[in-house]
Amino acid sequence: MNKSYTKILSRTLLLLAVLCLNFAIAGAVQVQKADTTYYRPLKTKKDKSFLKSVFSPSMPAVKTYNIPVSKPAQVLDDKLLNNVQVYPNPTTDQISVKYTITRDANVTIKLMDVLGNQVATLFTGRNQPGEYKNASNLPKLNTGFYFVRVIANTESVVKRVSIL
């Protein structure tokens, strides 16, 4: 009984010592709260210390860069189809699709089943740049999951919708 207690106590103390060293070594890392953070490893000198090779920190030393969430206009212009929303979800008889396009485009909105078969075409037409909302009545469908596919020229976005 006494030997097993000593063994458990010594292992616990060893584990605590390793955790303390780990936090002491990794204490130089600063954590920043931001929406988007990119990590880039720091170039450090090779230290052949025995302690550093045995007790490596849980988080490597990194330098963080905060990138703002709002994108520049040139990045948004590269994407033709933006902000696709399908509502209400779940639905029974009517569905609304809201989307934004940045250039003239042929837009097609299709309703697909789980196997990828086209069930209905909700909208087909040419749209100017801007934000659009398309409300369509659904054909009589079985209860289940379906997919709404919005295609603008060569870009497409797929959203899942539940039909009750």
C-alpha positions as a LaTeX table, in Angstrom:
\begin{tabular}{lrrr}
\hline
Residue & $x$ (\AA) & $y$ (\AA) & $z$ (\AA) \\
\hline
Met1 & 0.00 & 0.00 & 0.00 \\
Asn2 & 2.74 & 2.43 & 0.95 \\
Lys3 & 4.88 & 1.71 & $-2.14$ \\
Ser4 & 1.97 & 2.21 & $-4.55$ \\
Tyr5 & 1.05 & 5.51 & $-2.87$ \\
Thr6 & 4.66 & 6.70 & $-3.17$ \\
Lys7 & 4.75 & 5.64 & $-6.81$ \\
Ile8 & 1.54 & 7.57 & $-7.61$ \\
Leu9 & 2.72 & 10.63 & $-5.71$ \\
Ser10 & 6.11 & 10.68 & $-7.43$ \\
Arg11 & 4.52 & 10.34 & $-10.88$ \\
Thr12 & 2.11 & 13.16 & $-10.10$ \\
Leu13 & 4.92 & 15.43 & $-8.93$ \\
Leu14 & 6.97 & 14.60 & $-12.03$ \\
Leu15 & 4.00 & 15.43 & $-14.25$ \\
Leu16 & 3.49 & 18.77 & $-12.45$ \\
Ala17 & 7.18 & 19.60 & $-12.83$ \\
Val18 & 7.04 & 18.86 & $-16.58$ \\
Leu19 & 3.93 & 21.03 & $-16.99$ \\
Cys20 & 5.54 & 23.91 & $-15.08$ \\
Leu21 & 8.64 & 23.74 & $-17.26$ \\
Asn22 & 6.49 & 23.55 & $-20.37$ \\
Phe23 & 4.59 & 26.71 & $-19.44$ \\
Ala24 & 7.81 & 28.47 & $-18.42$ \\
Ile25 & 9.39 & 27.74 & $-21.80$ \\
Ala26 & 6.26 & 28.59 & $-23.80$ \\
Gly27 & 5.48 & 31.68 & $-21.72$ \\
Ala28 & 6.93 & 34.02 & $-24.32$ \\
Val29 & 4.12 & 33.26 & $-26.78$ \\
Gln30 & 1.49 & 35.99 & $-26.90$ \\
Val31 & $-2.06$ & 35.08 & $-27.80$ \\
Gln32 & $-4.05$ & 37.77 & $-29.56$ \\
Lys33 & $-7.81$ & 37.79 & $-29.88$ \\
Ala34 & $-8.76$ & 38.49 & $-33.47$ \\
Asp35 & $-11.11$ & 37.16 & $-36.11$ \\
Thr36 & $-8.34$ & 35.92 & $-38.38$ \\
Thr37 & $-4.84$ & 35.08 & $-37.28$ \\
Tyr38 & $-2.08$ & 33.61 & $-39.41$ \\
Tyr39 & 0.82 & 31.88 & $-37.75$ \\
Arg40 & 4.37 & 32.00 & $-39.06$ \\
Pro41 & 7.11 & 30.10 & $-37.18$ \\
Leu42 & 10.00 & 32.17 & $-35.89$ \\
Lys43 & 13.50 & 31.37 & $-37.03$ \\
Thr44 & 15.43 & 30.55 & $-33.89$ \\
Lys45 & 18.98 & 29.51 & $-33.21$ \\
Lys46 & 19.56 & 25.83 & $-32.63$ \\
Asp47 & 20.11 & 25.27 & $-28.94$ \\
Lys48 & 21.40 & 21.84 & $-28.01$ \\
Ser49 & 20.37 & 22.11 & $-24.41$ \\
Phe50 & 19.24 & 18.84 & $-22.86$ \\
Leu51 & 16.22 & 20.37 & $-21.13$ \\
Lys52 & 14.87 & 22.02 & $-24.27$ \\
Ser53 & 15.15 & 18.83 & $-26.28$ \\
Val54 & 13.45 & 16.70 & $-23.61$ \\
Phe55 & 10.75 & 19.13 & $-22.52$ \\
Ser56 & 9.53 & 20.77 & $-25.73$ \\
Pro57 & 6.83 & 23.42 & $-25.24$ \\
Ser58 & 3.24 & 22.57 & $-26.11$ \\
Met59 & 3.02 & 25.66 & $-28.35$ \\
Pro60 & 5.95 & 26.55 & $-30.59$ \\
Ala61 & 7.25 & 30.10 & $-30.60$ \\
Val62 & 5.30 & 31.86 & $-33.33$ \\
Lys63 & 4.76 & 35.36 & $-34.53$ \\
Thr64 & 1.12 & 36.30 & $-35.12$ \\
Tyr65 & $-0.24$ & 38.61 & $-37.78$ \\
Asn66 & $-3.75$ & 40.05 & $-37.61$ \\
Ile67 & $-5.48$ & 40.40 & $-40.93$ \\
Pro68 & $-8.63$ & 42.56 & $-41.00$ \\
Val69 & $-11.87$ & 40.75 & $-41.76$ \\
Ser70 & $-13.01$ & 43.22 & $-44.41$ \\
Lys71 & $-11.43$ & 42.39 & $-47.74$ \\
Pro72 & $-10.17$ & 44.96 & $-50.22$ \\
Ala73 & $-12.42$ & 45.70 & $-53.21$ \\
Gln74 & $-10.05$ & 43.97 & $-55.63$ \\
Val75 & $-10.37$ & 40.65 & $-53.80$ \\
Leu76 & $-14.17$ & 40.81 & $-53.84$ \\
Asp77 & $-14.17$ & 41.58 & $-57.59$ \\
Asp78 & $-12.45$ & 38.26 & $-58.31$ \\
Lys79 & $-15.50$ & 36.38 & $-57.07$ \\
Leu80 & $-18.59$ & 36.64 & $-59.25$ \\
Leu81 & $-21.18$ & 35.12 & $-56.88$ \\
Asn82 & $-21.34$ & 36.28 & $-53.22$ \\
Asn83 & $-23.59$ & 36.14 & $-50.15$ \\
Val84 & $-25.85$ & 33.28 & $-51.24$ \\
Gln85 & $-28.65$ & 32.72 & $-48.70$ \\
Val86 & $-31.53$ & 30.24 & $-48.88$ \\
Tyr87 & $-34.50$ & 30.73 & $-46.55$ \\
Pro88 & $-36.78$ & 29.73 & $-44.88$ \\
Asn89 & $-35.08$ & 26.53 & $-43.89$ \\
Pro90 & $-36.86$ & 24.15 & $-43.28$ \\
Thr91 & $-39.67$ & 24.96 & $-45.71$ \\
Thr92 & $-42.78$ & 23.34 & $-47.15$ \\
Asp93 & $-44.01$ & 25.13 & $-50.27$ \\
Gln94 & $-42.00$ & 28.29 & $-51.00$ \\
Ile95 & $-38.28$ & 29.12 & $-51.00$ \\
Ser96 & $-36.37$ & 32.39 & $-51.31$ \\
Val97 & $-32.83$ & 32.70 & $-52.63$ \\
Lys98 & $-30.82$ & 35.87 & $-52.05$ \\
Tyr99 & $-27.47$ & 36.46 & $-53.78$ \\
Thr100 & $-25.10$ & 39.17 & $-55.00$ \\
Ile101 & $-23.22$ & 39.19 & $-58.30$ \\
Thr102 & $-20.37$ & 41.54 & $-59.18$ \\
Arg103 & $-20.52$ & 41.40 & $-63.02$ \\
Asp104 & $-23.07$ & 40.64 & $-65.75$ \\
Ala105 & $-23.82$ & 36.93 & $-65.61$ \\
Asn106 & $-26.23$ & 34.24 & $-66.70$ \\
Val107 & $-27.76$ & 32.99 & $-63.44$ \\
Thr108 & $-29.51$ & 29.66 & $-62.98$ \\
Ile109 & $-31.05$ & 28.42 & $-59.73$ \\
Lys110 & $-31.73$ & 24.68 & $-59.59$ \\
Leu111 & $-33.23$ & 22.38 & $-56.99$ \\
Met112 & $-31.38$ & 19.06 & $-56.73$ \\
Asp113 & $-32.11$ & 15.90 & $-54.75$ \\
Val114 & $-29.57$ & 14.06 & $-52.60$ \\
Leu115 & $-28.39$ & 11.93 & $-55.55$ \\
Gly116 & $-27.66$ & 15.06 & $-57.63$ \\
Asn117 & $-30.67$ & 14.71 & $-59.94$ \\
Gln118 & $-32.29$ & 17.97 & $-60.99$ \\
Val119 & $-35.78$ & 18.24 & $-59.48$ \\
Ala120 & $-36.73$ & 21.75 & $-60.68$ \\
Thr121 & $-35.27$ & 24.88 & $-62.24$ \\
Leu122 & $-36.33$ & 27.82 & $-60.08$ \\
Phe123 & $-34.84$ & 30.65 & $-62.15$ \\
Thr124 & $-32.88$ & 31.19 & $-65.36$ \\
Gly125 & $-31.88$ & 34.59 & $-66.69$ \\
Arg126 & $-29.25$ & 37.27 & $-67.21$ \\
Asn127 & $-28.58$ & 39.61 & $-64.29$ \\
Gln128 & $-26.72$ & 42.92 & $-64.00$ \\
Pro129 & $-24.34$ & 43.50 & $-61.05$ \\
Gly130 & $-26.18$ & 43.86 & $-57.77$ \\
Glu131 & $-28.14$ & 42.06 & $-55.08$ \\
Tyr132 & $-31.09$ & 39.86 & $-56.05$ \\
Lys133 & $-33.87$ & 38.03 & $-54.23$ \\
Asn134 & $-35.77$ & 35.25 & $-55.96$ \\
Ala135 & $-38.90$ & 33.74 & $-54.38$ \\
Ser136 & $-40.26$ & 30.55 & $-55.95$ \\
Asn137 & $-43.04$ & 28.11 & $-55.27$ \\
Leu138 & $-41.79$ & 24.55 & $-54.91$ \\
Pro139 & $-43.34$ & 21.62 & $-56.74$ \\
Lys140 & $-44.88$ & 18.82 & $-54.66$ \\
Leu141 & $-41.83$ & 17.08 & $-53.12$ \\
Asn142 & $-41.24$ & 14.26 & $-50.68$ \\
Thr143 & $-40.01$ & 15.16 & $-47.20$ \\
Gly144 & $-36.21$ & 15.20 & $-46.96$ \\
Phe145 & $-33.03$ & 17.06 & $-47.79$ \\
Tyr146 & $-32.54$ & 18.85 & $-51.07$ \\
Phe147 & $-29.88$ & 21.16 & $-52.46$ \\
Val148 & $-30.28$ & 24.57 & $-54.06$ \\
Arg149 & $-27.55$ & 25.23 & $-56.63$ \\
Val150 & $-26.98$ & 28.81 & $-57.75$ \\
Ile151 & $-24.88$ & 29.00 & $-60.93$ \\
Ala152 & $-23.47$ & 32.29 & $-62.26$ \\
Asn153 & $-21.50$ & 31.73 & $-65.49$ \\
Thr154 & $-18.86$ & 29.21 & $-64.32$ \\
Glu155 & $-19.19$ & 29.70 & $-60.54$ \\
Ser156 & $-21.68$ & 27.78 & $-58.45$ \\
Val157 & $-22.73$ & 27.70 & $-54.81$ \\
Val158 & $-24.68$ & 24.83 & $-53.25$ \\
Lys159 & $-26.85$ & 25.23 & $-50.14$ \\
Arg160 & $-28.76$ & 22.49 & $-48.31$ \\
Val161 & $-32.45$ & 22.90 & $-47.55$ \\
Ser162 & $-34.91$ & 20.70 & $-45.66$ \\
Ile163 & $-38.36$ & 20.13 & $-47.12$ \\
Leu164 & $-41.08$ & 19.20 & $-44.62$ \\
\hline
\end{tabular}
